[in-house]
Amino acid sequence: MMEIEYKKLETSDYDFVSRLVEQNLGDVITHSFNGYFNNVLFFNRAMETGNSYVIFYNNAPCGFIWYSLKGIRLHINTIIIDKEHQSIGIGGKIFKELEDKAKESKIPYLQLGVQGVNKRARDFYKKHGFKDIGYMNEFDTYYMEKRIL
């Protein structure tokens, strides 16, 4: 069975998360944000909200997740798995754990936004039951949701 562990995001994780963003979301940043992305602002916001974690697989950091509880929705602000660890089941396991967490809190929806240029992520979310619920042209963002209760 695949073992994934989570460590609460700490200031010392800044370099890891910044590298993860740059290496895995470069096309998204270029296309959807005109090449500008403020890593410091992003990281500080994730730290402030509290539900942000470094993801570990086989005792090595392999990703980052940040989510928020918003009324009847668990909103996934950001999830990034490094390229070397994609397509081996980590993302699916994380989504299953998020669903369980939401169900325990009687939260009926998982929700997220994904940039249109990030087709691989969008296909992954659809495969895991998410449906489009809206689109924001300014940042080429599709809003997706999955009802779990």
C-alpha positions as CSV (number, residue, x, y, z in Angstrom):
1,M,0.0,0.0,0.0
2,M,1.3,3.4,-0.9
3,E,2.4,5.5,2.1
4,I,2.1,9.3,1.8
5,E,2.9,11.5,4.7
6,Y,2.2,15.2,5.2
7,K,4.3,17.8,7.0
8,K,2.8,21.2,7.9
9,L,4.3,23.9,5.7
10,E,7.1,25.8,7.5
11,T,9.2,28.8,6.5
12,S,12.1,26.5,5.8
13,D,10.1,24.9,3.0
14,Y,10.1,28.0,0.8
15,D,12.9,27.0,-1.5
16,F,11.3,23.5,-2.1
17,V,7.9,24.9,-2.9
18,S,9.3,27.7,-5.1
19,R,11.2,25.1,-7.1
20,L,8.2,22.9,-7.3
21,V,6.1,25.8,-8.7
22,E,8.7,26.8,-11.2
23,Q,9.5,23.3,-12.5
24,N,5.9,22.1,-12.7
25,L,3.8,25.2,-13.5
26,G,6.1,27.2,-15.8
27,D,3.7,26.9,-18.8
28,V,0.7,27.8,-16.6
29,I,2.5,30.9,-15.2
30,T,3.6,32.0,-18.7
31,H,0.2,31.5,-20.3
32,S,-2.3,32.4,-17.6
33,F,-0.3,35.0,-15.5
34,N,1.7,36.6,-18.4
35,G,4.9,35.2,-16.9
36,Y,4.4,37.0,-13.5
37,F,4.0,34.9,-10.4
38,N,4.9,36.2,-6.9
39,N,6.4,33.2,-5.1
40,V,6.8,35.1,-1.8
41,L,3.1,36.3,-1.8
42,F,1.9,32.8,-2.8
43,F,4.0,31.1,-0.1
44,N,3.0,33.6,2.7
45,R,-0.7,33.2,1.8
46,A,-0.4,29.4,2.0
47,M,1.4,29.8,5.4
48,E,-1.3,32.1,6.8
49,T,-4.3,29.9,6.0
50,G,-2.9,26.9,7.8
51,N,-4.1,24.0,5.6
52,S,-0.9,23.8,3.6
53,Y,1.5,20.8,3.6
54,V,4.6,19.4,2.0
55,I,3.8,15.9,0.7
56,F,6.3,13.1,1.2
57,Y,6.6,9.7,-0.6
58,N,9.2,7.2,0.6
59,N,10.4,9.8,3.1
60,A,11.3,12.3,0.3
61,P,9.4,15.5,-0.4
62,C,7.5,15.1,-3.7
63,G,4.7,17.7,-3.6
64,F,2.7,20.4,-2.0
65,I,-1.0,20.9,-1.2
66,W,-2.9,23.9,0.1
67,Y,-6.7,23.8,0.7
68,S,-9.3,25.9,2.4
69,L,-12.7,25.1,4.0
70,K,-15.3,27.4,2.5
71,G,-18.8,26.8,3.9
72,I,-20.0,23.7,2.2
73,R,-16.9,23.3,0.1
74,L,-13.4,22.0,0.6
75,H,-11.5,24.2,-1.9
76,I,-8.2,22.9,-3.2
77,N,-6.1,26.1,-3.8
78,T,-3.0,24.3,-5.0
79,I,-1.8,20.8,-5.5
80,I,1.5,20.1,-7.1
81,I,3.2,16.7,-7.5
82,D,6.7,16.9,-8.9
83,K,7.1,15.4,-12.4
84,E,9.1,12.4,-11.2
85,H,6.3,11.3,-8.9
86,Q,3.3,11.9,-11.3
87,S,1.2,9.0,-12.7
88,I,2.1,6.5,-9.8
89,G,-1.1,7.0,-7.8
90,I,-0.1,9.8,-5.4
91,G,-2.6,12.3,-6.7
92,G,-5.5,9.8,-6.6
93,K,-4.6,8.9,-3.0
94,I,-4.5,12.5,-1.9
95,F,-7.9,13.2,-3.5
96,K,-9.3,10.1,-1.7
97,E,-8.0,11.4,1.6
98,L,-9.4,14.9,0.9
99,E,-12.8,13.3,0.2
100,D,-12.7,11.4,3.5
101,K,-11.7,14.6,5.4
102,A,-14.6,16.5,3.8
103,K,-17.1,13.7,4.5
104,E,-16.0,13.5,8.1
105,S,-16.8,17.3,8.4
106,K,-20.1,16.8,6.4
107,I,-18.8,19.0,3.6
108,P,-20.5,17.9,0.4
109,Y,-18.2,19.4,-2.3
110,L,-14.6,19.4,-3.3
111,Q,-13.8,22.4,-5.5
112,L,-10.8,23.8,-7.4
113,G,-9.7,26.0,-10.2
114,V,-7.3,24.9,-13.0
115,Q,-5.8,26.8,-15.9
116,G,-6.9,25.7,-19.3
117,V,-3.3,25.3,-20.5
118,N,-2.9,22.7,-17.8
119,K,-4.7,20.0,-19.8
120,R,-3.1,17.1,-18.0
121,A,-4.3,18.3,-14.6
122,R,-7.8,19.1,-16.0
123,D,-8.0,15.6,-17.4
124,F,-6.8,14.1,-14.1
125,Y,-9.6,16.0,-12.2
126,K,-12.2,14.9,-14.7
127,K,-11.0,11.3,-14.3
128,H,-11.6,11.7,-10.6
129,G,-15.2,12.9,-10.9
130,F,-14.8,16.7,-11.1
131,K,-17.1,18.6,-13.5
132,D,-16.7,22.1,-14.9
133,I,-18.9,24.7,-13.1
134,G,-17.5,27.9,-14.5
135,Y,-14.8,29.7,-16.4
136,M,-12.9,32.9,-15.9
137,N,-11.4,34.2,-19.2
138,E,-9.0,36.7,-17.6
139,F,-6.8,33.9,-16.2
140,D,-8.0,31.1,-18.4
141,T,-9.3,29.3,-15.3
142,Y,-11.9,26.5,-15.2
143,Y,-13.7,26.1,-11.9
144,M,-14.4,22.4,-11.2
145,E,-16.4,20.7,-8.5
146,K,-17.2,17.2,-7.3
147,R,-20.1,16.3,-5.1
148,I,-19.2,13.7,-2.5
149,L,-22.2,13.7,-0.2
